[in-house]
Amino acid sequence: MSLTQGTHYHVLVEDLPGTGKTTLAKTIARSLGCDYKRIQFTPDLMPSDVTGMNYYNTKAGEFEFRPGPVLTNILLADEINRTTPRTQSALLEAMEEKQITVDGVTRSLERPFLVLATQNPIETEGTFLLPYAQLDRFLLKIKLGYPDRSDEAIILQKHTFGNILESIKPVLDPQKARELLEMTEHVYLADSLQQYILDLVEVTRKHEAVELALSPRASISMVRAAKALALSKEREYVIPDDIRLLCIPVFAHRLRLRKFEKYKGQQAEAFLQQLMENIPLPLKERE
């Protein structure tokens, strides 16, 4: 089976308000040159607001389908954790199967299809925890953090003169994006690095601190992410640093630890960092 079949490249961006989550998502959408739509998730959002709905056309005397914003290439899901689980489940089918079902009729989504979602980690009022099944469909969960002083000075300068998003030009079209996805299949992953990924995953399934361990989907996601990162660096092979760099973004949101005192705070991230320190790379790769 092709690596790109059933591939999920969805990204969840989690950080404090004002750090640029939505700006990042819009920038990616514009630079890819694909059709994109945005949904502002709220508690009163209905599944039909995502997928679309059938309505009765009195002039035609029949029901017609009115497509929802999910029928696009890139969906910007702003504050995704502010909507109800029922609406989130409507999005889950699109993320997993790249299709939607409305009134028993299934419609396929265009390729590529990518969800760029944002959420605020500090506000709990009016929010709903994303179900684990949905979290598991995100290839990466990333955090932006605050920019350093020099970068923030550049941000201030650029934002003084209007909307910088309007100046962004596409660097890819949908066809080129599909070709790049196919190219990731041919990036080489050494057997020793594959075993290293399996070592990391296996420890989570045996460690007493872990309540919900990493699944085979997590292993597959790491392989896909590492190959994509290597390709972006103009390499035809994965190196150990690719896996180490991606370990927390790919694994942390899929891992649930028991409430031990020493794992409070950045629990999953700290646990994975310790895991990488305790599990050495294969000798050949270290050399």
WOURDA-V869489 format. One record per run of one state. SS is the DSSP state (H for helix, E for strand, L for the rest). FROM is the first residue (numbers start at 0). TO is the last residue. Records with the same first field share a line. If there is no record, write none. Layout:
# WOURDA-V869489
SS=FROM-TO, FROM-TO
This chain:
# WOURDA-V869489
L=0-8, 14-19, 32-34, 40-45, 57-60, 67-72, 78-78, 82-83, 97-97, 102-103, 108-112, 119-130, 135-136, 142-147, 159-162, 167-172, 186-186, 188-189, 206-208, 212-214, 232-235, 237-238, 254-254, 257-259, 263-265, 278-281, 286-286
E=9-13, 35-39, 51-56, 61-66, 73-77, 98-101, 104-107, 113-118, 137-141, 187-187, 209-211, 236-236, 255-256
H=20-31, 46-50, 79-81, 84-96, 131-134, 148-158, 163-166, 173-185, 190-205, 215-231, 239-253, 260-262, 266-277, 282-285
